[in-house]
Amino acid sequence: MNALSLARRCWQAARPLSLRLAAAAVSSALLVNACGGGGPAMSVNPQSGTAMVTLTDMPGDFLSYMVNVVSLKLTRSDGTTVETVPKTTTVDFAQLVNLSEVLSAQQVPAGNYTGVALTLDYGSATIVIDNGAGGLTVPAANIVNGATNKALVSPNNQMTVTLLLPSDSPFVVATGAISHLALDFNLSASNTVAPSTIASTTMASALMVTVNPVLVASLAPDVTRPVRVRGPLVSVTNTSSQSSYTVTVFPFFTDADDGMGQVVVYTTTTTAFTLNGTAYTGTAGLTALAALPTGTMTLALGTFDATSKTFTAAQVFAGTSVPGAGLDSVEGTVVARSGDVLTVRHAFFEPEEGGGVTGGEVDSATGSTMSNVMGSTMSGSMGTSSMGTSDFGFFGEVTVTVASTTMVTEDGQSGTFGPQDISVGQHLQAFGKASTDMSGNRSLDASSGSVRLMVTRAWGQFTSAASGVVTINLQALDGLPAAAFNFAGTGTMGNDATASAYTVSVPAALPLPTLSAGFPIAFDGFVTAFGAAPPDFASEALVDFSTANARLHLEWMAPGPTAPFVSPLSATNLMMTQAMVQSASQHAVFIGPVMEDPGSVSAGLSFVPNSSASHMIFAIGHRSSWEFQVYTTFSDFVTALGGDLNGTTQLLRVEAAGPYDMSSGVQSVSFMAVELSD
C-alpha cells in the first residue's frame, strides 16, 4: 500500500449536515494484537505474548470527545485479569476518524481471554459538539450517566463497560503467535445529545449528553483502517535484509514513558518520510531518520500484517513534523485565505511541549491540561508558546500565517510544494509558534515552520461531466458545509470557486459511474493551489455510493418495544415494519452528508448479513449491567436476540453499518448492535 492510498483512508470525513448528533452514527474501535518475539525491541517472557492495543473512531458530529482511559483489562478463562494500560491515558475519540492508534504494546500471560473491561473517566472530559459555527463545549454538569441519571463528576465520574466474548471464540494469546481482538466503542450508540437539532444560536448551557456506553468486539480486525504508532525513537536498522526503526509507545498526547512497551516499525522503498518539515522517500528517509537523536518523537501511519507479524509504515513523521514535538501545531480546515494569512476552522491545537497532558492524562483535579517537557530530545524548537499549556485541545478558529520560508509537503505526492499550494477547503496540519492577542484571538506563525497538506474529501450533487472535469453542487468540504467557506482569491481572475458549480478534475484512470443530475457524489484529493482554479479540486479517488457504508441509527424512548422485529426471526433476515421504524423517536440513515429516513419506506426495514464484507461484528448490550455479548455470525446473533426478547425486555437502540438500498429498505450489515433494557 502506498502513502497516498493509506492517506486516502485517513480523510477527515464529512459530518451529517441535516440532523445533528442525536441521530448520527459514530464509532471507535480498539484492536488488540498479541504477539511473541516480534523484533529486536521486544523481549518476551516465554510464557507471555505482547498485546498491542489500538483505538480508532469513525466520523460524526463530535468535534472533540476527550476522556481519560483509566483501565483496559483482559480476563482469562481461569479468572486472571491483566491490565493492558498501566497508566491513565487521555483519548480524544473525535480526532481518530478512520484511524487506529497504538495505545499499548504490553506483555500479557499466554492463555484464552474471554472478557474485556474498559473504564472511562469523565471527571475532566471535554466534549465539543458541532453547531455549524465554532462548536459548543458541553458543561461538565450536563454530561450524565444514562443508568443513574447523575452527572459524571466526582465522585461518580467513572464508567466501566464489560464485554463477554463468545465461549467458542476466546481471545487466544499464544506464545510465539499473534492474535487479534478488535473492540468497537461506538460513540453514537454510547451518547444521546439533546436537543436533537443544534444550531449556531443554541446555547452551550442547553446541551445535555447522556452516556450509555456500548462496546463490541471481533477477532478479525478491520484491515481497512490504517494504524498509527507514536513514540520516541529508540534505534534504526538499515541493512540489506531489514529496514526498520523501533519506538517506545507514547499514545495520543503522552510525553513520558508510562510502560506502554515498544514497537518495531518496518519501512519500504516507497515509505514517505517527513522529518523536521523535509520530505524524503524510502532508504533516503530511513537514513535521515537514523541521523536524528535517540528520543526524537516519531509518528507512523501504516498497516499491521497478521501473517508476517509486522507493522509496515506508509508514512513516517519525525521531529518537528510531529505535533507536540518541538513546535506548536494546529490541524483543521482552511475556510478563507487573505494573502499569507489562513483562517483555519475546527482547529485542534497542540503545544510544542507534547500535548498538554501529564503522562498522557488530563489533570482531573483541576480540569486543566499540563505536560512534562521532552524538548531536550527534539530538534528545531522555536521557543516557548505564548498560548500556554492550558490551551491544548479544540478551538473553533485559528489564523495561520505562512511565508515563502514555510516548508510544505503533500501526503502521498512527490515534487516541490510551497505556500501557494494551500487554498480554501484544504485539510492541513501547520507547525510554528502560537500566540494569543489581547482580544483572545489565537494564531500560529508558520513562517519558519511547516505545513502538511492532507487528503481532503469533497461532497456534492452531480451536475455534469466533460473532458475529465466533473461539476458538482458542493455540499461539504472536509466535513464543513459549503456556506462555511470564503472562496475569494481561489481562482484566476474572475474564476473563483463557487459552491453551486464546483469543478473537480478526475484522472483518466478513475472511471466515473453513470450518474444523473442531483445524485450524491464524493471525491478524495487536494484543493487546487490558491489562485489557480479552475478546476477547483484535484481528485485522487471516487466514493462509490452503491457500496458505500450507510450508518443507521434507531432509538426509542423508554419503554421501548418488546417485539420490534417481525416474527418468527430469521437467521438470514431481521425485518422491522414501517410502523415500528416510525415509532422510534429517532430514525435516520446517513450516507456521507446525505440523510435518508428509513421510516419513509413502505416495505419497512430489513437487516441482512453483508456477504462481501471482510469481517462482521454483531453485539447485544444490556443497559442495566453495561455488559455486552459479541457474535461473529449473523445467525448466532439472531438466535441470541430471539432468546433475549422474551416479551418483557425492551429494545432501546439499534446501530448498524453497511450498504443501504433506499428503494427496498434493505441494509446489508457488516456491523449491528442492539441495546436492550435488561
Helices and strands as residue ranges (DSSP letters): H 3-8, G 21-23, E 28-35, E 48-57, E 62-76, E 81-83, E 89-92, G 93-95, E 99-109, E 111-129, E 136-137, G 140-142, E 143-145, E 158-164, E 171-173, E 179-185, H 187-190, E 191-194, G 204-206, E 208-211, E 215-218, E 227-238, E 243-248, E 262-266, E 272-275, E 278-281, H 283-290, E 297-305, E 310-318, G 319-321, E 328-338, E 341-350, G 375-377, G 389-391, E 393-401, E 407-410, G 419-421, E 427-436, E 442-454, E 456-466, E 469-477, E 480-481, G 482-484, G 499-501, E 502-505, E 520-527, E 537-543, E 550-555, E 574-576, H 578-583, E 586-591, E 594-596, G 598-600, E 605-609, E 617-622, E 627-631, H 634-644, E 651-658, E 660-661, E 666-669, E 671-676
